[in-house]
Amino acid sequence: MIAREDTPGNKRLVAYVVGAGGEAPDPGKLRAHIGRSLPDYMVPSAFVVLERLPLTPNGKLDRGALPAPELSARTVWRAPRSPQEEMLCALFAELLGLERVGIDDNFFELGGHSLLAMRLISRVRSGLDVELPIRALFEAPNRRGLGPAS
C-alpha cells in the first residue's frame, strides 16, 4: 500500500495486490476484509490487481512503474433526486476529480480522505448553508447516508 499523488495536492491510499497461485484477488472482497478492522477513511481508495510487482534491477519495488488506479463511480449510477442532492453529488465529484458521482457512491471508496472530507464539509457549509459535522461523513460516506433528501 502506498500514498499516491496523481493529482497535485491530493494523495490517495492505493493497495497493489498480487494473487497467490495465479488467481486474481477480488478487490471488493479485499476492501470488505480490510474494512472490518479499519475505519472507511483508512481503507485504500483503490485496489490495483497486478500479475507481479514491478522491480528495479536491484530487486526492490519500482514505485515509478506502479500504474495509477482507475477511480470511478459505481457502474450502477443513481441520479440525485433533489437540487440539494445534486449539489452535494457535484461537490463530491469536484473534490474527487470525477465526472459524476451518484447518491450511492462512497466518498472514501472513490478516493476521499480526511483532508478532502474537511474541504467537503466547508463547501457544504458555504454552498448549502448546512452545518454538517465531520463525523457524519465518516459514519455515512455517501449522499444517502447523510440524511433525507430535501
JOMO-V490070 format. One record per residue. N is the residue number from 1. SS is DSSP state (H for helix, E for strand, C for the rest). OMEGA is omega in radians with two decimals (999 if undefined). BURIAL is + if it has 9 or more other C-alpha atoms within 8 Angstrom, else -. Layout:
BEGIN
n=N ss=SS omega=OMEGA burial=BURIAL
n=N ss=SS omega=OMEGA burial=BURIAL
END
This chain:
BEGIN
n=1 ss=C omega=3.10 burial=-
n=2 ss=E omega=3.01 burial=-
n=3 ss=E omega=3.14 burial=-
n=4 ss=E omega=3.07 burial=-
n=5 ss=E omega=3.14 burial=+
n=6 ss=E omega=3.04 burial=-
n=7 ss=E omega=-3.10 burial=-
n=8 ss=C omega=3.12 burial=-
n=9 ss=C omega=-3.09 burial=-
n=10 ss=E omega=3.12 burial=-
n=11 ss=E omega=3.12 burial=+
n=12 ss=E omega=3.05 burial=+
n=13 ss=E omega=3.13 burial=+
n=14 ss=E omega=3.09 burial=+
n=15 ss=E omega=3.05 burial=+
n=16 ss=E omega=-3.06 burial=+
n=17 ss=E omega=3.08 burial=+
n=18 ss=E omega=-3.13 burial=+
n=19 ss=C omega=3.08 burial=+
n=20 ss=H omega=3.08 burial=-
n=21 ss=H omega=3.08 burial=-
n=22 ss=H omega=3.11 burial=-
n=23 ss=C omega=3.10 burial=-
n=24 ss=C omega=3.11 burial=+
n=25 ss=C omega=3.12 burial=+
n=26 ss=C omega=-3.12 burial=-
n=27 ss=H omega=3.12 burial=+
n=28 ss=H omega=3.12 burial=-
n=29 ss=H omega=3.09 burial=-
n=30 ss=H omega=3.14 burial=+
n=31 ss=H omega=-3.13 burial=+
n=32 ss=H omega=-3.14 burial=-
n=33 ss=H omega=-3.14 burial=-
n=34 ss=H omega=-3.12 burial=+
n=35 ss=H omega=3.11 burial=+
n=36 ss=C omega=-3.11 burial=-
n=37 ss=C omega=3.13 burial=-
n=38 ss=C omega=3.03 burial=-
n=39 ss=C omega=-3.08 burial=-
n=40 ss=H omega=-3.05 burial=+
n=41 ss=H omega=3.11 burial=+
n=42 ss=H omega=3.10 burial=-
n=43 ss=C omega=-3.14 burial=+
n=44 ss=C omega=3.14 burial=+
n=45 ss=C omega=3.13 burial=+
n=46 ss=E omega=3.03 burial=+
n=47 ss=E omega=-3.14 burial=+
n=48 ss=E omega=-3.13 burial=+
n=49 ss=E omega=-3.14 burial=+
n=50 ss=E omega=3.03 burial=+
n=51 ss=C omega=3.09 burial=-
n=52 ss=C omega=3.12 burial=-
n=53 ss=C omega=3.11 burial=+
n=54 ss=C omega=-3.11 burial=+
n=55 ss=E omega=3.04 burial=+
n=56 ss=C omega=3.07 burial=-
n=57 ss=C omega=3.12 burial=-
n=58 ss=C omega=3.12 burial=-
n=59 ss=C omega=3.11 burial=-
n=60 ss=C omega=3.12 burial=-
n=61 ss=E omega=3.10 burial=-
n=62 ss=C omega=-3.08 burial=+
n=63 ss=H omega=-3.13 burial=-
n=64 ss=H omega=-3.14 burial=-
n=65 ss=H omega=3.10 burial=-
n=66 ss=C omega=-3.10 burial=-
n=67 ss=C omega=3.06 burial=-
n=68 ss=C omega=3.12 burial=-
n=69 ss=C omega=3.05 burial=-
n=70 ss=C omega=3.13 burial=-
n=71 ss=C omega=3.10 burial=-
n=72 ss=C omega=3.10 burial=-
n=73 ss=C omega=-3.14 burial=+
n=74 ss=C omega=3.08 burial=-
n=75 ss=C omega=3.03 burial=-
n=76 ss=C omega=-3.03 burial=-
n=77 ss=C omega=3.07 burial=+
n=78 ss=C omega=-3.06 burial=-
n=79 ss=C omega=3.03 burial=-
n=80 ss=C omega=-3.07 burial=+
n=81 ss=C omega=-3.13 burial=-
n=82 ss=C omega=3.10 burial=-
n=83 ss=H omega=3.13 burial=-
n=84 ss=H omega=3.09 burial=+
n=85 ss=H omega=3.13 burial=+
n=86 ss=H omega=3.14 burial=+
n=87 ss=H omega=3.13 burial=+
n=88 ss=H omega=3.11 burial=+
n=89 ss=H omega=3.10 burial=+
n=90 ss=H omega=3.10 burial=+
n=91 ss=H omega=3.07 burial=+
n=92 ss=H omega=-3.07 burial=+
n=93 ss=H omega=-3.12 burial=+
n=94 ss=H omega=-3.10 burial=+
n=95 ss=H omega=-3.11 burial=+
n=96 ss=H omega=3.12 burial=+
n=97 ss=C omega=-3.13 burial=-
n=98 ss=C omega=3.14 burial=+
n=99 ss=C omega=3.12 burial=-
n=100 ss=C omega=3.11 burial=-
n=101 ss=C omega=3.12 burial=+
n=102 ss=C omega=-3.05 burial=+
n=103 ss=C omega=-3.14 burial=+
n=104 ss=C omega=-3.05 burial=+
n=105 ss=C omega=-3.09 burial=+
n=106 ss=C omega=-3.12 burial=-
n=107 ss=C omega=-3.08 burial=+
n=108 ss=C omega=3.10 burial=+
n=109 ss=C omega=3.13 burial=+
n=110 ss=C omega=3.09 burial=+
n=111 ss=C omega=3.12 burial=+
n=112 ss=C omega=3.08 burial=+
n=113 ss=C omega=-2.99 burial=+
n=114 ss=H omega=3.13 burial=-
n=115 ss=H omega=3.09 burial=-
n=116 ss=H omega=3.10 burial=+
n=117 ss=H omega=3.11 burial=+
n=118 ss=H omega=3.10 burial=+
n=119 ss=H omega=3.12 burial=+
n=120 ss=H omega=3.14 burial=+
n=121 ss=H omega=3.13 burial=+
n=122 ss=H omega=-3.13 burial=-
n=123 ss=H omega=3.06 burial=+
n=124 ss=H omega=3.13 burial=+
n=125 ss=H omega=-3.08 burial=+
n=126 ss=H omega=-3.08 burial=-
n=127 ss=H omega=-3.10 burial=-
n=128 ss=H omega=-3.09 burial=+
n=129 ss=C omega=-3.13 burial=-
n=130 ss=C omega=3.08 burial=-
n=131 ss=C omega=-3.10 burial=-
n=132 ss=C omega=3.12 burial=-
n=133 ss=C omega=-3.13 burial=-
n=134 ss=H omega=-3.13 burial=+
n=135 ss=H omega=-3.14 burial=-
n=136 ss=H omega=3.14 burial=+
n=137 ss=H omega=3.13 burial=+
n=138 ss=H omega=3.14 burial=+
n=139 ss=H omega=-3.11 burial=-
n=140 ss=C omega=-2.97 burial=+
n=141 ss=C omega=3.01 burial=+
n=142 ss=C omega=-3.09 burial=+
n=143 ss=C omega=-3.09 burial=+
n=144 ss=H omega=-3.12 burial=+
n=145 ss=H omega=-3.07 burial=-
n=146 ss=H omega=3.06 burial=+
n=147 ss=C omega=-3.09 burial=-
n=148 ss=C omega=3.07 burial=-
n=149 ss=C omega=-3.13 burial=-
n=150 ss=C omega=999 burial=-
END
